[in-house]
Amino acid sequence: MGEFDLVVRGGTIVTASDVFKADIGIIDGRIAVLGLDLEGQEVIEAEGKLVLPGGVDSHCHIEQLEADGSIHEETFETAGISAIAGGTTTVIPFSAQFKGEPISAHLDDYRARAARSPIDYALHQIITDPTDSVLDKEIPQLIEAGIRSLKVFLTYDPLHIDDRQFLRVLEAAKRLGATVCVHCENYDAIRWRSEDLLAEGRIEPSSHALSRPKVVEREATYRAIALAELVGQPIHIFHVSCGEVADEIARAQRRGVKVTAETCPQYLVLTAADMERPNGEGAKFMCSPSPRDAGDAEGLWAAIRAGTLDVISSDHCGYSFGGTRGKWIHGPGADFTRIPNGIPGLAARMAIVFSEGVVKGRIDLNHFVRLTATNPAKRFGLYPRKGTIAPGTDADLVIWDPEKRVTLTNSLMQHAIDYTPYEGFDVTGWPVATIASGRLVMTEGKVLATPGSGTFLKAF
């Protein structure tokens, strides 16, 4: 009998900085040793495969409460299954706050829902009403509980905050050592454009892109950075959609402003033209910011290679196309302002980034690991427990076949949503096994995880 609970044998290990061949010995859910010829009570053969750190998806909306009382279709259980299927072993979703309410109004309920997760998770806290009590009492309590990242929206009814409120959140975060994440789009500009489009009878999903062009995102990004620079508080910009916005971030980084940023697979492979599909099908591709034009993805890849964008998250936010709960919650033929924004992407994230990035020569293997695991773990206080492969870290691993060719389908996603925007998209590179905290939770597409087996992770 081997001295290890589990050994992953013969694979090529890839971390943020190294590529080498070794066995991995696991005891009590953690990596005990990297070596050769290890023996274990259970052995998983990985010869000819890559062994990567389990993915860390630092931006996903799961079982999230909305202001109208509705709750996102994707539960922690189904989201965890989908994440595992795609090689992700840690997620960071969002607890909501609504105007006129304290953070505590929904946090305990959300944490109870999250306890059903089959994989480990941390939490972001949305701030929509930064009252004195929220800033001086509740946020310190959040940080003590291990929730150290605050998200603010510069657009969206009823979530958006104005510049003064944003400054107050930044000031509190600086005082308390929290991270601030920002959805950057100009609230009033979008309303103004939307009103004109509706007056012209432009109600179709494709008008979503017209209502929020690049300049709307670029202006809000510049403004968010300027206000953060004024306060002296680092910020993280969510879901950058194009190179023009990345250029604003790069300019700030060059002058020493502490701003980091991410993009998402939808901005690398989808375009605004997808929202022109007939019979309402364009609604399947509506997310904010909007997917941009053909060719814009190359600007993002350039920003990724430069390090301007150093995280790729899914921004998983699923609304089913069929039925009355998802995209058509306001009725068939609802105008574009009343169709929920968001697309599912938990299971597709790593495969798309690998195929479009590594296979096509845009990035190398180490950069892939940094984007999908190491950097998000570092950014949100989970490293080195998550995001790498080393003795003492959690045994979160994905065994990756770099040559496996797969056509993405909704059934492969294993989520609760009735479609994937990546239906029919071909990728090279796919996970063949996923290990979470030393447990084999997926093999050849079959997810074995148990609901509730995930752990809440305190950020530090």
Disulfide bonds with the S-S distance in Angstrom:
none
